[in-house]
Amino acid sequence: MYTGVEIDIVVEDALKAYTTYQEIFTTELIEKTDFPKGQNEVVFTIYGTRIHLLDENPEAGMQAPKDTIVPIWLNVMVPDIKETFKLAIDHGWKELMPLTDMSDFGVINAVVADTFGYQWMLHQIHKEVSFEERKAMFEQQMDD
């Protein structure tokens, strides 16, 4: 019996999307079909998180995002945010939030939108900051 979480994402072309994602992130391929467009799917992991890409297929009720960005994002903790951010931009992804160093919180963040309609928060932790410390910093900011 298997347990876990899989994120299913409908894109216009699953094979093209996977090729792009594997050039930006460290991925491990689990399954990939090679059927006519509209019937393909790719299952892979990014740093241990299982992602399932499916071709857009309106007849089956599977619609990829169009001109808008969906209000959900994938937060990917990467080993080198500057390199990953550059790879994303080089692949035509749109910068939504630039590289932002939040050193008090021990992180550097950036948000990008891929060419398939999804948002990705790139997140590099360079120092562990406990929940209690982060909460105290937020409370201090609210008091100022």
N, CA, C and O atoms as CSV, one atom per row, in Angstrom:
chain,resi,resn,atom,element,x,y,z
A,1,MET,N,N,0.849,-1.182,0.000
A,1,MET,CA,C,0.000,0.000,0.000
A,1,MET,C,C,0.890,1.238,0.000
A,1,MET,O,O,1.832,1.342,0.785
A,2,TYR,N,N,0.580,2.156,-0.878
A,2,TYR,CA,C,1.357,3.377,-1.000
A,2,TYR,C,C,0.644,4.532,-0.326
A,2,TYR,O,O,-0.585,4.609,-0.338
A,3,THR,N,N,1.411,5.419,0.254
A,3,THR,CA,C,0.864,6.662,0.783
A,3,THR,C,C,1.753,7.786,0.304
A,3,THR,O,O,2.879,7.543,-0.132
A,4,GLY,N,N,1.270,9.005,0.378
A,4,GLY,CA,C,2.051,10.152,-0.047
A,4,GLY,C,C,1.178,11.165,-0.741
A,4,GLY,O,O,-0.048,11.058,-0.748
A,5,VAL,N,N,1.827,12.148,-1.323
A,5,VAL,CA,C,1.122,13.215,-2.021
A,5,VAL,C,C,1.717,13.343,-3.411
A,5,VAL,O,O,2.934,13.313,-3.592
A,6,GLU,N,N,0.834,13.486,-4.389
A,6,GLU,CA,C,1.251,13.730,-5.759
A,6,GLU,C,C,0.545,14.992,-6.220
A,6,GLU,O,O,-0.659,15.146,-6.015
A,7,ILE,N,N,1.286,15.889,-6.838
A,7,ILE,CA,C,0.705,17.109,-7.387
A,7,ILE,C,C,0.458,16.862,-8.864
A,7,ILE,O,O,1.393,16.601,-9.620
A,8,ASP,N,N,-0.808,16.946,-9.277
A,8,ASP,CA,C,-1.174,16.749,-10.673
A,8,ASP,C,C,-1.344,18.115,-11.332
A,8,ASP,O,O,-2.034,18.989,-10.808
A,9,ILE,N,N,-0.708,18.283,-12.484
A,9,ILE,CA,C,-0.710,19.567,-13.177
A,9,ILE,C,C,-1.096,19.324,-14.627
A,9,ILE,O,O,-0.462,18.524,-15.316
A,10,VAL,N,N,-2.132,20.011,-15.092
A,10,VAL,CA,C,-2.532,19.927,-16.490
A,10,VAL,C,C,-1.813,21.047,-17.248
A,10,VAL,O,O,-1.909,22.220,-16.888
A,11,VAL,N,N,-1.097,20.662,-18.296
A,11,VAL,CA,C,-0.380,21.609,-19.139
A,11,VAL,C,C,-0.753,21.338,-20.593
A,11,VAL,O,O,-1.274,20.270,-20.917
A,12,GLU,N,N,-0.491,22.293,-21.453
A,12,GLU,CA,C,-0.826,22.095,-22.858
A,12,GLU,C,C,-0.107,20.882,-23.440
A,12,GLU,O,O,-0.690,20.117,-24.209
A,13,ASP,N,N,1.163,20.711,-23.070
A,13,ASP,CA,C,1.975,19.624,-23.623
A,13,ASP,C,C,2.871,19.077,-22.511
A,13,ASP,O,O,3.872,19.704,-22.163
A,14,ALA,N,N,2.525,17.923,-21.955
A,14,ALA,CA,C,3.250,17.356,-20.820
A,14,ALA,C,C,4.707,17.036,-21.154
A,14,ALA,O,O,5.590,17.236,-20.320
A,15,LEU,N,N,4.963,16.544,-22.360
A,15,LEU,CA,C,6.328,16.180,-22.730
A,15,LEU,C,C,7.211,17.429,-22.816
A,15,LEU,O,O,8.351,17.419,-22.352
A,16,LYS,N,N,6.690,18.489,-23.402
A,16,LYS,CA,C,7.435,19.757,-23.497
A,16,LYS,C,C,7.650,20.344,-22.103
A,16,LYS,O,O,8.744,20.813,-21.787
A,17,ALA,N,N,6.622,20.319,-21.280
A,17,ALA,CA,C,6.749,20.868,-19.928
A,17,ALA,C,C,7.801,20.101,-19.139
A,17,ALA,O,O,8.624,20.706,-18.452
A,18,TYR,N,N,7.782,18.781,-19.231
A,18,TYR,CA,C,8.773,17.996,-18.491
A,18,TYR,C,C,10.191,18.327,-18.948
A,18,TYR,O,O,11.092,18.483,-18.124
A,19,THR,N,N,10.387,18.436,-20.263
A,19,THR,CA,C,11.710,18.784,-20.786
A,19,THR,C,C,12.190,20.095,-20.170
A,19,THR,O,O,13.356,20.216,-19.794
A,20,THR,N,N,11.309,21.061,-20.067
A,20,THR,CA,C,11.671,22.354,-19.470
A,20,THR,C,C,11.968,22.200,-17.988
A,20,THR,O,O,13.000,22.679,-17.516
A,21,TYR,N,N,11.090,21.543,-17.246
A,21,TYR,CA,C,11.288,21.400,-15.803
A,21,TYR,C,C,12.586,20.661,-15.482
A,21,TYR,O,O,13.276,21.010,-14.524
A,22,GLN,N,N,12.925,19.636,-16.280
A,22,GLN,CA,C,14.135,18.875,-15.979
A,22,GLN,C,C,15.398,19.674,-16.288
A,22,GLN,O,O,16.466,19.358,-15.764
A,23,GLU,N,N,15.294,20.701,-17.127
A,23,GLU,CA,C,16.442,21.562,-17.399
A,23,GLU,C,C,16.637,22.620,-16.318
A,23,GLU,O,O,17.704,23.229,-16.232
A,24,ILE,N,N,15.622,22.841,-15.499
A,24,ILE,CA,C,15.694,23.863,-14.451
A,24,ILE,C,C,15.919,23.245,-13.084
A,24,ILE,O,O,16.715,23.759,-12.297
A,25,PHE,N,N,15.235,22.155,-12.790
A,25,PHE,CA,C,15.315,21.507,-11.483
A,25,PHE,C,C,15.992,20.137,-11.596
A,25,PHE,O,O,16.099,19.573,-12.685
A,26,THR,N,N,16.441,19.621,-10.469
A,26,THR,CA,C,16.921,18.240,-10.415
A,26,THR,C,C,15.691,17.347,-10.348
A,26,THR,O,O,14.920,17.412,-9.391
A,27,THR,N,N,15.510,16.515,-11.364
A,27,THR,CA,C,14.313,15.673,-11.432
A,27,THR,C,C,14.713,14.206,-11.499
A,27,THR,O,O,15.837,13.857,-11.859
A,28,GLU,N,N,13.753,13.363,-11.140
A,28,GLU,CA,C,13.912,11.925,-11.323
A,28,GLU,C,C,12.664,11.424,-12.034
A,28,GLU,O,O,11.561,11.503,-11.495
A,29,LEU,N,N,12.841,10.910,-13.243
A,29,LEU,CA,C,11.732,10.428,-14.050
A,29,LEU,C,C,11.209,9.105,-13.501
A,29,LEU,O,O,11.989,8.199,-13.210
A,30,ILE,N,N,9.898,8.995,-13.361
A,30,ILE,CA,C,9.258,7.765,-12.917
A,30,ILE,C,C,8.552,7.094,-14.094
A,30,ILE,O,O,8.764,5.909,-14.354
A,31,GLU,N,N,7.712,7.853,-14.806
A,31,GLU,CA,C,6.986,7.317,-15.964
A,31,GLU,C,C,6.826,8.416,-16.994
A,31,GLU,O,O,6.676,9.588,-16.648
A,32,LYS,N,N,6.859,8.033,-18.267
A,32,LYS,CA,C,6.637,9.004,-19.343
A,32,LYS,C,C,6.063,8.268,-20.533
A,32,LYS,O,O,6.634,7.277,-20.989
A,33,THR,N,N,4.929,8.749,-21.043
A,33,THR,CA,C,4.331,8.155,-22.229
A,33,THR,C,C,4.803,8.899,-23.471
A,33,THR,O,O,5.414,9.963,-23.376
A,34,ASP,N,N,4.517,8.334,-24.622
A,34,ASP,CA,C,4.849,8.955,-25.892
A,34,ASP,C,C,3.687,8.715,-26.852
A,34,ASP,O,O,3.841,8.077,-27.894
A,35,PHE,N,N,2.528,9.239,-26.479
A,35,PHE,CA,C,1.315,9.081,-27.266
A,35,PHE,C,C,1.054,10.363,-28.053
A,35,PHE,O,O,1.805,11.329,-27.918
A,36,PRO,N,N,0.014,10.388,-28.863
A,36,PRO,CA,C,-0.345,11.640,-29.541
A,36,PRO,C,C,-0.668,12.727,-28.500
A,36,PRO,O,O,-1.155,12.442,-27.406
A,37,LYS,N,N,-0.381,13.973,-28.877
A,37,LYS,CA,C,-0.648,15.098,-27.973
A,37,LYS,C,C,-2.106,15.061,-27.516
A,37,LYS,O,O,-3.022,14.823,-28.303
A,38,GLY,N,N,-2.286,15.300,-26.232
A,38,GLY,CA,C,-3.616,15.220,-25.628
A,38,GLY,C,C,-3.785,13.959,-24.807
A,38,GLY,O,O,-4.739,13.838,-24.038
A,39,GLN,N,N,-2.860,13.012,-24.963
A,39,GLN,CA,C,-2.955,11.735,-24.260
A,39,GLN,C,C,-1.742,11.444,-23.379
A,39,GLN,O,O,-1.694,10.408,-22.717
A,40,ASN,N,N,-0.764,12.346,-23.366
A,40,ASN,CA,C,0.485,12.073,-22.653
A,40,ASN,C,C,0.437,12.440,-21.187
A,40,ASN,O,O,-0.343,13.285,-20.749
A,41,GLU,N,N,1.299,11.773,-20.450
A,41,GLU,CA,C,1.508,12.114,-19.053
A,41,GLU,C,C,2.944,11.775,-18.676
A,41,GLU,O,O,3.564,10.874,-19.241
A,42,VAL,N,N,3.447,12.522,-17.707
A,42,VAL,CA,C,4.798,12.311,-17.196
A,42,VAL,C,C,4.723,12.373,-15.679
A,42,VAL,O,O,4.145,13.303,-15.116
A,43,VAL,N,N,5.306,11.387,-15.023
A,43,VAL,CA,C,5.391,11.371,-13.566
A,43,VAL,C,C,6.870,11.439,-13.213
A,43,VAL,O,O,7.681,10.664,-13.720
A,44,PHE,N,N,7.207,12.378,-12.336
A,44,PHE,CA,C,8.600,12.567,-11.951
A,44,PHE,C,C,8.642,13.191,-10.562
A,44,PHE,O,O,7.609,13.566,-10.007
A,45,THR,N,N,9.829,13.297,-10.016
A,45,THR,CA,C,9.972,13.979,-8.738
A,45,THR,C,C,10.913,15.163,-8.897
A,45,THR,O,O,11.825,15.153,-9.723
A,46,ILE,N,N,10.668,16.175,-8.089
A,46,ILE,CA,C,11.582,17.301,-7.892
A,46,ILE,C,C,11.931,17.263,-6.415
A,46,ILE,O,O,11.072,17.488,-5.563
A,47,TYR,N,N,13.188,16.980,-6.112
A,47,TYR,CA,C,13.654,16.888,-4.727
A,47,TYR,C,C,12.708,16.048,-3.861
A,47,TYR,O,O,12.392,16.418,-2.730
A,48,GLY,N,N,12.264,14.918,-4.408
A,48,GLY,CA,C,11.457,13.979,-3.649
A,48,GLY,C,C,9.952,14.200,-3.711
A,48,GLY,O,O,9.195,13.342,-3.258
A,49,THR,N,N,9.496,15.325,-4.259
A,49,THR,CA,C,8.056,15.572,-4.390
A,49,THR,C,C,7.582,15.056,-5.739
A,49,THR,O,O,8.150,15.379,-6.782
A,50,ARG,N,N,6.540,14.257,-5.696
A,50,ARG,CA,C,6.024,13.612,-6.904
A,50,ARG,C,C,5.111,14.587,-7.668
A,50,ARG,O,O,4.164,15.147,-7.115
A,51,ILE,N,N,5.429,14.764,-8.948
A,51,ILE,CA,C,4.660,15.639,-9.838
A,51,ILE,C,C,4.138,14.779,-10.989
A,51,ILE,O,O,4.863,13.944,-11.532
A,52,HIS,N,N,2.880,14.992,-11.350
A,52,HIS,CA,C,2.242,14.239,-12.441
A,52,HIS,C,C,1.730,15.260,-13.455
A,52,HIS,O,O,0.746,15.955,-13.203
A,53,LEU,N,N,2.401,15.344,-14.597
A,53,LEU,CA,C,1.968,16.242,-15.665
A,53,LEU,C,C,1.027,15.499,-16.591
A,53,LEU,O,O,1.258,14.338,-16.928
A,54,LEU,N,N,-0.038,16.177,-17.000
A,54,LEU,CA,C,-0.995,15.585,-17.924
A,54,LEU,C,C,-1.240,16.561,-19.062
A,54,LEU,O,O,-1.356,17.766,-18.842
A,55,ASP,N,N,-1.320,16.036,-20.279
A,55,ASP,CA,C,-1.661,16.868,-21.428
A,55,ASP,C,C,-3.057,17.439,-21.259
A,55,ASP,O,O,-3.958,16.796,-20.720
A,56,GLU,N,N,-3.207,18.660,-21.734
A,56,GLU,CA,C,-4.540,19.247,-21.805
A,56,GLU,C,C,-5.405,18.377,-22.709
A,56,GLU,O,O,-4.972,17.961,-23.784
A,57,ASN,N,N,-6.638,18.104,-22.261
A,57,ASN,CA,C,-7.560,17.286,-23.029
A,57,ASN,C,C,-8.979,17.753,-22.685
A,57,ASN,O,O,-9.628,17.189,-21.805
A,58,PRO,N,N,-9.452,18.788,-23.387
A,58,PRO,CA,C,-10.778,19.355,-23.066
A,58,PRO,C,C,-11.908,18.333,-23.105
A,58,PRO,O,O,-12.867,18.441,-22.340
A,59,GLU,N,N,-11.803,17.335,-23.995
A,59,GLU,CA,C,-12.858,16.311,-24.067
A,59,GLU,C,C,-12.957,15.521,-22.761
A,59,GLU,O,O,-14.025,15.021,-22.409
A,60,ALA,N,N,-11.839,15.416,-22.051
A,60,ALA,CA,C,-11.811,14.702,-20.770
A,60,ALA,C,C,-11.950,15.672,-19.586
A,60,ALA,O,O,-11.814,15.266,-18.431
A,61,GLY,N,N,-12.221,16.955,-19.876
A,61,GLY,CA,C,-12.396,17.944,-18.816
A,61,GLY,C,C,-11.083,18.424,-18.204
A,61,GLY,O,O,-11.078,18.965,-17.098
A,62,MET,N,N,-9.981,18.233,-18.905
A,62,MET,CA,C,-8.671,18.634,-18.375
A,62,MET,C,C,-8.185,19.859,-19.136
A,62,MET,O,O,-7.778,19.767,-20.294
A,63,GLN,N,N,-8.234,21.005,-18.470
A,63,GLN,CA,C,-7.926,22.292,-19.079
A,63,GLN,C,C,-6.657,22.870,-18.474
A,63,GLN,O,O,-6.538,22.968,-17.253
A,64,ALA,N,N,-5.712,23.253,-19.319
A,64,ALA,CA,C,-4.509,23.948,-18.858
A,64,ALA,C,C,-4.846,25.416,-18.649
A,64,ALA,O,O,-5.766,25.937,-19.280
A,65,PRO,N,N,-4.104,26.093,-17.763
A,65,PRO,CA,C,-4.341,27.530,-17.564
A,65,PRO,C,C,-4.147,28.293,-18.876
A,65,PRO,O,O,-3.292,27.956,-19.695
A,66,LYS,N,N,-4.940,29.296,-19.040
A,66,LYS,CA,C,-4.782,30.190,-20.192
A,66,LYS,C,C,-4.218,31.507,-19.659
A,66,LYS,O,O,-3.530,31.483,-18.639
A,67,ASP,N,N,-4.453,32.576,-20.248
A,67,ASP,CA,C,-3.793,33.863,-20.008
A,67,ASP,C,C,-3.585,34.287,-18.560
A,67,ASP,O,O,-2.870,35.261,-18.323
A,68,THR,N,N,-4.156,33.624,-17.609
A,68,THR,CA,C,-3.968,34.013,-16.213
A,68,THR,C,C,-3.131,32.978,-15.487
A,68,THR,O,O,-2.995,31.839,-15.933
A,69,ILE,N,N,-2.581,33.389,-14.378
A,69,ILE,CA,C,-1.796,32.485,-13.548
A,69,ILE,C,C,-2.699,31.981,-12.438
A,69,ILE,O,O,-3.365,32.775,-11.773
A,70,VAL,N,N,-2.733,30.676,-12.227
A,70,VAL,CA,C,-3.608,30.102,-11.211
A,70,VAL,C,C,-3.134,30.505,-9.811
A,70,VAL,O,O,-1.937,30.699,-9.602
A,71,PRO,N,N,-4.063,30.634,-8.844
A,71,PRO,CA,C,-3.708,31.117,-7.504
A,71,PRO,C,C,-3.148,30.029,-6.593
A,71,PRO,O,O,-3.548,29.901,-5.435
A,72,ILE,N,N,-2.230,29.260,-7.127
A,72,ILE,CA,C,-1.527,28.245,-6.351
A,72,ILE,C,C,-0.104,28.243,-6.893
A,72,ILE,O,O,0.120,28.511,-8.074
A,73,TRP,N,N,0.845,27.941,-6.033
A,73,TRP,CA,C,2.212,27.843,-6.537
A,73,TRP,C,C,2.912,26.684,-5.877
A,73,TRP,O,O,2.490,26.178,-4.838
A,74,LEU,N,N,3.991,26.278,-6.507
A,74,LEU,CA,C,4.833,25.236,-5.949
A,74,LEU,C,C,6.039,25.919,-5.332
A,74,LEU,O,O,6.715,26.709,-5.990
A,75,ASN,N,N,6.308,25.622,-4.088
A,75,ASN,CA,C,7.438,26.191,-3.366
A,75,ASN,C,C,8.548,25.149,-3.413
A,75,ASN,O,O,8.456,24.102,-2.772
A,76,VAL,N,N,9.597,25.444,-4.176
A,76,VAL,CA,C,10.675,24.489,-4.364
A,76,VAL,C,C,11.917,25.003,-3.650
A,76,VAL,O,O,12.441,26.067,-3.979
A,77,MET,N,N,12.382,24.234,-2.670
A,77,MET,CA,C,13.612,24.582,-1.968
A,77,MET,C,C,14.772,24.049,-2.778
A,77,MET,O,O,14.912,22.840,-2.961
A,78,VAL,N,N,15.604,24.958,-3.264
A,78,VAL,CA,C,16.689,24.609,-4.186
A,78,VAL,C,C,18.048,24.833,-3.520
A,78,VAL,O,O,18.157,25.619,-2.579
A,79,PRO,N,N,19.081,24.143,-4.007
A,79,PRO,CA,C,20.404,24.313,-3.407
A,79,PRO,C,C,21.104,25.605,-3.829
A,79,PRO,O,O,21.937,26.121,-3.083
A,80,ASP,N,N,20.778,26.141,-5.020
A,80,ASP,CA,C,21.419,27.355,-5.530
A,80,ASP,C,C,20.362,28.188,-6.237
A,80,ASP,O,O,20.099,27.987,-7.422
A,81,ILE,N,N,19.760,29.119,-5.516
A,81,ILE,CA,C,18.632,29.878,-6.061
A,81,ILE,C,C,19.042,30.760,-7.228
A,81,ILE,O,O,18.270,30.920,-8.173
A,82,LYS,N,N,20.227,31.332,-7.189
A,82,LYS,CA,C,20.653,32.203,-8.291
A,82,LYS,C,C,20.765,31.416,-9.588
A,82,LYS,O,O,20.341,31.892,-10.641
A,83,GLU,N,N,21.331,30.217,-9.521
A,83,GLU,CA,C,21.452,29.371,-10.710
A,83,GLU,C,C,20.076,28.937,-11.210
A,83,GLU,O,O,19.800,29.010,-12.407
A,84,THR,N,N,19.208,28.484,-10.296
A,84,THR,CA,C,17.873,28.021,-10.683
A,84,THR,C,C,17.053,29.166,-11.266
A,84,THR,O,O,16.368,28.987,-12.272
A,85,PHE,N,N,17.117,30.350,-10.638
A,85,PHE,CA,C,16.397,31.532,-11.123
A,85,PHE,C,C,16.858,31.878,-12.541
A,85,PHE,O,O,16.034,32.140,-13.417
A,86,LYS,N,N,18.171,31.878,-12.763
A,86,LYS,CA,C,18.716,32.193,-14.091
A,86,LYS,C,C,18.233,31.183,-15.125
A,86,LYS,O,O,17.837,31.568,-16.225
A,87,LEU,N,N,18.259,29.896,-14.786
A,87,LEU,CA,C,17.778,28.866,-15.708
A,87,LEU,C,C,16.308,29.101,-16.066
A,87,LEU,O,O,15.920,28.978,-17.228
A,88,ALA,N,N,15.501,29.436,-15.068
A,88,ALA,CA,C,14.079,29.686,-15.314
A,88,ALA,C,C,13.893,30.874,-16.263
A,88,ALA,O,O,13.137,30.784,-17.229
A,89,ILE,N,N,14.575,31.974,-15.991
A,89,ILE,CA,C,14.460,33.164,-16.840
A,89,ILE,C,C,14.969,32.852,-18.249
A,89,ILE,O,O,14.367,33.277,-19.235
A,90,ASP,N,N,16.076,32.110,-18.344
A,90,ASP,CA,C,16.619,31.727,-19.650
A,90,ASP,C,C,15.645,30.863,-20.454
A,90,ASP,O,O,15.727,30.816,-21.681
A,91,HIS,N,N,14.726,30.182,-19.771
A,91,HIS,CA,C,13.713,29.361,-20.445
A,91,HIS,C,C,12.421,30.138,-20.713
A,91,HIS,O,O,11.398,29.552,-21.070
A,92,GLY,N,N,12.478,31.445,-20.540
A,92,GLY,CA,C,11.328,32.280,-20.865
A,92,GLY,C,C,10.324,32.443,-19.746
A,92,GLY,O,O,9.228,32.959,-19.969
A,93,TRP,N,N,10.679,32.011,-18.538
A,93,TRP,CA,C,9.772,32.195,-17.416
A,93,TRP,C,C,9.775,33.657,-17.007
A,93,TRP,O,O,10.786,34.345,-17.146
A,94,LYS,N,N,8.656,34.126,-16.508
A,94,LYS,CA,C,8.480,35.532,-16.148
A,94,LYS,C,C,8.781,35.736,-14.658
A,94,LYS,O,O,8.310,34.983,-13.806
A,95,GLU,N,N,9.564,36.754,-14.372
A,95,GLU,CA,C,9.850,37.108,-12.980
A,95,GLU,C,C,8.624,37.804,-12.383
A,95,GLU,O,O,8.169,38.821,-12.906
A,96,LEU,N,N,8.096,37.259,-11.297
A,96,LEU,CA,C,6.989,37.888,-10.585
A,96,LEU,C,C,7.479,38.575,-9.319
A,96,LEU,O,O,6.926,39.596,-8.910
A,97,MET,N,N,8.514,38.018,-8.699
A,97,MET,CA,C,9.167,38.623,-7.535
A,97,MET,C,C,10.660,38.350,-7.709
A,97,MET,O,O,11.059,37.194,-7.846
A,98,PRO,N,N,11.487,39.391,-7.706
A,98,PRO,CA,C,12.919,39.176,-7.917
A,98,PRO,C,C,13.545,38.420,-6.748
A,98,PRO,O,O,12.915,38.213,-5.711
A,99,LEU,N,N,14.790,38.017,-6.939
A,99,LEU,CA,C,15.526,37.411,-5.836
A,99,LEU,C,C,15.472,38.366,-4.650
A,99,LEU,O,O,15.880,39.523,-4.755
A,100,THR,N,N,14.970,37.878,-3.534
A,100,THR,CA,C,14.765,38.709,-2.355
A,100,THR,C,C,15.431,38.047,-1.166
A,100,THR,O,O,15.019,36.972,-0.730
A,101,ASP,N,N,16.457,38.689,-0.646
A,101,ASP,CA,C,17.204,38.147,0.485
A,101,ASP,C,C,16.496,38.562,1.774
A,101,ASP,O,O,16.428,39.746,2.106
A,102,MET,N,N,15.985,37.596,2.475
A,102,MET,CA,C,15.331,37.832,3.768
A,102,MET,C,C,16.244,37.229,4.829
A,102,MET,O,O,15.896,36.247,5.485
A,103,SER,N,N,17.432,37.845,4.986
A,103,SER,CA,C,18.487,37.256,5.814
A,103,SER,C,C,18.064,37.038,7.259
A,103,SER,O,O,18.504,36.068,7.875
A,104,ASP,N,N,17.224,37.907,7.825
A,104,ASP,CA,C,16.761,37.691,9.200
A,104,ASP,C,C,16.001,36.370,9.335
A,104,ASP,O,O,16.027,35.723,10.381
A,105,PHE,N,N,15.326,35.989,8.248
A,105,PHE,CA,C,14.541,34.757,8.242
A,105,PHE,C,C,15.345,33.571,7.706
A,105,PHE,O,O,14.868,32.437,7.718
A,106,GLY,N,N,16.566,33.837,7.238
A,106,GLY,CA,C,17.450,32.773,6.777
A,106,GLY,C,C,17.155,32.252,5.393
A,106,GLY,O,O,17.567,31.143,5.054
A,107,VAL,N,N,16.438,33.040,4.566
A,107,VAL,CA,C,16.062,32.567,3.238
A,107,VAL,C,C,16.291,33.623,2.162
A,107,VAL,O,O,16.373,34.821,2.433
A,108,ILE,N,N,16.391,33.133,0.948
A,108,ILE,CA,C,16.325,33.960,-0.250
A,108,ILE,C,C,15.177,33.382,-1.072
A,108,ILE,O,O,15.112,32.173,-1.291
A,109,ASN,N,N,14.270,34.252,-1.526
A,109,ASN,CA,C,13.103,33.826,-2.290
A,109,ASN,C,C,13.065,34.518,-3.640
A,109,ASN,O,O,13.686,35.563,-3.833
A,110,ALA,N,N,12.343,33.937,-4.556
A,110,ALA,CA,C,11.970,34.559,-5.822
A,110,ALA,C,C,10.722,33.827,-6.301
A,110,ALA,O,O,10.514,32.659,-5.972
A,111,VAL,N,N,9.893,34.517,-7.080
A,111,VAL,CA,C,8.710,33.877,-7.647
A,111,VAL,C,C,8.755,34.087,-9.154
A,111,VAL,O,O,8.967,35.198,-9.640
A,112,VAL,N,N,8.549,32.990,-9.883
A,112,VAL,CA,C,8.527,33.031,-11.339
A,112,VAL,C,C,7.268,32.332,-11.846
A,112,VAL,O,O,6.702,31.470,-11.174
A,113,ALA,N,N,6.849,32.722,-13.036
A,113,ALA,CA,C,5.724,32.069,-13.702
A,113,ALA,C,C,6.280,31.322,-14.899
A,113,ALA,O,O,6.973,31.901,-15.735
A,114,ASP,N,N,5.974,30.042,-14.979
A,114,ASP,CA,C,6.472,29.277,-16.122
A,114,ASP,C,C,5.645,29.591,-17.368
A,114,ASP,O,O,4.641,30.299,-17.295
A,115,THR,N,N,6.068,29.070,-18.481
A,115,THR,CA,C,5.373,29.336,-19.740
A,115,THR,C,C,4.126,28.478,-19.906
A,115,THR,O,O,3.473,28.517,-20.948
A,116,PHE,N,N,3.796,27.701,-18.872
A,116,PHE,CA,C,2.630,26.821,-18.912
A,116,PHE,C,C,1.503,27.322,-18.009
A,116,PHE,O,O,0.467,26.667,-17.892
A,117,GLY,N,N,1.700,28.497,-17.360
A,117,GLY,CA,C,0.653,29.127,-16.567
A,117,GLY,C,C,0.737,28.895,-15.072
A,117,GLY,O,O,-0.213,29.212,-14.356
A,118,TYR,N,N,1.841,28.352,-14.573
A,118,TYR,CA,C,1.968,28.061,-13.147
A,118,TYR,C,C,3.049,28.910,-12.499
A,118,TYR,O,O,4.026,29.300,-13.139
A,119,GLN,N,N,2.854,29.189,-11.211
A,119,GLN,CA,C,3.824,29.943,-10.427
A,119,GLN,C,C,4.699,28.989,-9.625
A,119,GLN,O,O,4.257,27.940,-9.157
A,120,TRP,N,N,5.958,29.394,-9.484
A,120,TRP,CA,C,6.930,28.634,-8.720
A,120,TRP,C,C,7.643,29.597,-7.780
A,120,TRP,O,O,8.207,30.595,-8.229
A,121,MET,N,N,7.623,29.309,-6.482
A,121,MET,CA,C,8.445,30.076,-5.555
A,121,MET,C,C,9.741,29.303,-5.384
A,121,MET,O,O,9.748,28.148,-4.958
A,122,LEU,N,N,10.820,29.960,-5.723
A,122,LEU,CA,C,12.139,29.375,-5.512
A,122,LEU,C,C,12.586,29.828,-4.137
A,122,LEU,O,O,12.418,30.993,-3.777
A,123,HIS,N,N,13.141,28.935,-3.385
A,123,HIS,CA,C,13.353,29.162,-1.958
A,123,HIS,C,C,14.680,28.505,-1.582
A,123,HIS,O,O,14.832,27.290,-1.713
A,124,GLN,N,N,15.632,29.300,-1.120
A,124,GLN,CA,C,16.888,28.724,-0.652
A,124,GLN,C,C,17.065,29.089,0.811
A,124,GLN,O,O,17.065,30.265,1.177
A,125,ILE,N,N,17.213,28.078,1.631
A,125,ILE,CA,C,17.441,28.287,3.065
A,125,ILE,C,C,18.941,28.305,3.293
A,125,ILE,O,O,19.643,27.343,2.982
A,126,HIS,N,N,19.426,29.425,3.847
A,126,HIS,CA,C,20.857,29.498,4.134
A,126,HIS,C,C,21.143,29.526,5.631
A,126,HIS,O,O,22.300,29.483,6.049
A,127,LYS,N,N,20.076,29.598,6.443
A,127,LYS,CA,C,20.236,29.562,7.895
A,127,LYS,C,C,18.903,29.120,8.497
A,127,LYS,O,O,17.850,29.658,8.156
A,128,GLU,N,N,18.959,28.141,9.388
A,128,GLU,CA,C,17.736,27.684,10.055
A,128,GLU,C,C,17.283,28.739,11.064
A,128,GLU,O,O,18.054,29.161,11.925
A,129,VAL,N,N,16.030,29.155,10.943
A,129,VAL,CA,C,15.423,30.090,11.886
A,129,VAL,C,C,14.151,29.417,12.387
A,129,VAL,O,O,13.286,29.049,11.593
A,130,SER,N,N,14.039,29.258,13.676
A,130,SER,CA,C,12.903,28.524,14.240
A,130,SER,C,C,11.589,29.272,14.028
A,130,SER,O,O,11.568,30.475,13.770
A,131,PHE,N,N,10.510,28.529,14.143
A,131,PHE,CA,C,9.179,29.125,14.042
A,131,PHE,C,C,9.007,30.230,15.085
A,131,PHE,O,O,8.474,31.296,14.776
A,132,GLU,N,N,9.446,29.984,16.295
A,132,GLU,CA,C,9.307,30.977,17.371
A,132,GLU,C,C,10.063,32.253,17.033
A,132,GLU,O,O,9.561,33.352,17.268
A,133,GLU,N,N,11.277,32.117,16.478
A,133,GLU,CA,C,12.058,33.302,16.086
A,133,GLU,C,C,11.362,34.064,14.956
A,133,GLU,O,O,11.293,35.292,14.987
A,134,ARG,N,N,10.842,33.333,13.952
A,134,ARG,CA,C,10.148,33.992,12.836
A,134,ARG,C,C,8.891,34.687,13.329
A,134,ARG,O,O,8.595,35.806,12.911
A,135,LYS,N,N,8.151,34.035,14.214
A,135,LYS,CA,C,6.925,34.621,14.757
A,135,LYS,C,C,7.253,35.904,15.520
A,135,LYS,O,O,6.552,36.905,15.373
A,136,ALA,N,N,8.301,35.883,16.325
A,136,ALA,CA,C,8.707,37.074,17.087
A,136,ALA,C,C,9.083,38.217,16.135
A,136,ALA,O,O,8.755,39.374,16.398
A,137,MET,N,N,9.767,37.899,15.037
A,137,MET,CA,C,10.137,38.947,14.068
A,137,MET,C,C,8.897,39.549,13.415
A,137,MET,O,O,8.820,40.765,13.240
A,138,PHE,N,N,7.929,38.712,13.055
A,138,PHE,CA,C,6.687,39.221,12.471
A,138,PHE,C,C,5.944,40.098,13.479
A,138,PHE,O,O,5.443,41.163,13.118
A,139,GLU,N,N,5.868,39.665,14.727
A,139,GLU,CA,C,5.200,40.458,15.748
A,139,GLU,C,C,5.891,41.799,15.938
A,139,GLU,O,O,5.229,42.823,16.112
A,140,GLN,N,N,7.216,41.798,15.907
A,140,GLN,CA,C,7.964,43.040,16.035
A,140,GLN,C,C,7.661,43.974,14.870
A,140,GLN,O,O,7.505,45.179,15.066
A,141,GLN,N,N,7.576,43.426,13.661
A,141,GLN,CA,C,7.259,44.234,12.482
A,141,GLN,C,C,5.863,44.854,12.594
A,141,GLN,O,O,5.653,45.995,12.184
A,142,MET,N,N,4.908,44.096,13.150
A,142,MET,CA,C,3.548,44.610,13.299
A,142,MET,C,C,3.502,45.728,14.340
A,142,MET,O,O,2.688,46.645,14.233
A,143,ASP,N,N,4.370,45.652,15.343
A,143,ASP,CA,C,4.396,46.671,16.403
A,143,ASP,C,C,5.067,47.970,15.936
A,143,ASP,O,O,4.786,49.046,16.465
A,144,ASP,N,N,5.956,47.856,14.939
A,144,ASP,CA,C,6.686,49.050,14.464
A,144,ASP,C,C,5.827,49.968,13.629
A,144,ASP,O,O,6.302,51.004,13.164
